[in-house]
Amino acid sequence: MTEEESESDQQPKRLKSKSSMVCSFLRFVNKTSYNVDIVWINYEGHRARYKTLRSNEFVDVNTYVGHPWIFIDSDTGNRMVVQMKEVFEPTEGWKPEDNVQPQRKIYNITIPLYPLKERCLQYLSQIVKQENIEELDLPRNIITDLEDKFETFSRRKRIS
């Protein structure tokens, strides 16, 4: 193995859509109490917001096997899940030569199971203003984590 091959094997693969001729007919249903952005990861690995769903709304999506989708709380930037995964990618689909009628599959968007600390930070970030964080009577590491959460959210808002 050459040094070049070794370096490329160690780099994380960027999430992006792969070329496919196999159609996948989906219905995403927002089963959370939050507004959720449905986001397609395009062929270059960039996010493309497809639609925002309110609680209990759904959207029918005609996509392809190998196309990744992510689900983000519109207000906080927290990730949601489909089938307990933060990235959903259809693995089965339909081709015209199948000689059967295509079927739309239903997938529910839900809240992931967060560790207690992460869920507490999410909640605090919703009820405390950023400028008041330092006034909280909390351990320094929790204050720092909460500040990081606000910074990450601010960065996401600037990008979108």
Secondary structure as the mmCIF struct_conf table of DSSP 4:
data_model
#
loop_
_struct_conf.conf_type_id
_struct_conf.id
_struct_conf.beg_label_comp_id
_struct_conf.beg_label_asym_id
_struct_conf.beg_label_seq_id
_struct_conf.end_label_comp_id
_struct_conf.end_label_asym_id
_struct_conf.end_label_seq_id
HELX_RH_AL_P HELX_RH_AL_P1 GLU A 3 GLN A 10
BEND BEND1 GLN A 11 GLN A 11
HELX_LH_PP_P HELX_LH_PP_P1 PRO A 12 LEU A 15
STRN STRN1 CYS A 23 ASN A 30
BEND BEND2 THR A 32 TYR A 34
STRN STRN2 VAL A 36 ILE A 41
TURN_TY1_P TURN_TY1_P1 TYR A 43 GLU A 44
BEND BEND3 GLY A 45 GLY A 45
STRN STRN3 ARG A 47 LEU A 53
TURN_TY1_P TURN_TY1_P2 SER A 55 ASN A 56
STRN STRN4 PHE A 58 TYR A 64
TURN_TY1_P TURN_TY1_P3 VAL A 65 GLY A 66
STRN STRN5 TRP A 69 ASP A 73
TURN_TY1_P TURN_TY1_P4 SER A 74 THR A 76
STRN STRN6 ARG A 79 ARG A 79
STRN STRN7 VAL A 81 VAL A 82
TURN_TY1_P TURN_TY1_P5 GLN A 83 MET A 84
STRN STRN8 LYS A 85 LYS A 85
BEND BEND4 GLU A 86 GLU A 86
STRN STRN9 VAL A 87 PHE A 88
STRN STRN10 TRP A 94 TRP A 94
HELX_RH_3T_P HELX_RH_3T_P1 PRO A 96 ASP A 98
BEND BEND5 VAL A 100 VAL A 100
HELX_LH_PP_P HELX_LH_PP_P2 ARG A 104 ARG A 104
STRN STRN11 LYS A 105 THR A 110
HELX_RH_AL_P HELX_RH_AL_P2 LEU A 116 ILE A 127
BEND BEND6 VAL A 128 VAL A 128
HELX_RH_3T_P HELX_RH_3T_P2 GLN A 130 GLU A 135
BEND BEND7 LEU A 136 LEU A 136
BEND BEND8 LEU A 138 LEU A 138
HELX_RH_AL_P HELX_RH_AL_P3 ARG A 140 ILE A 159
#
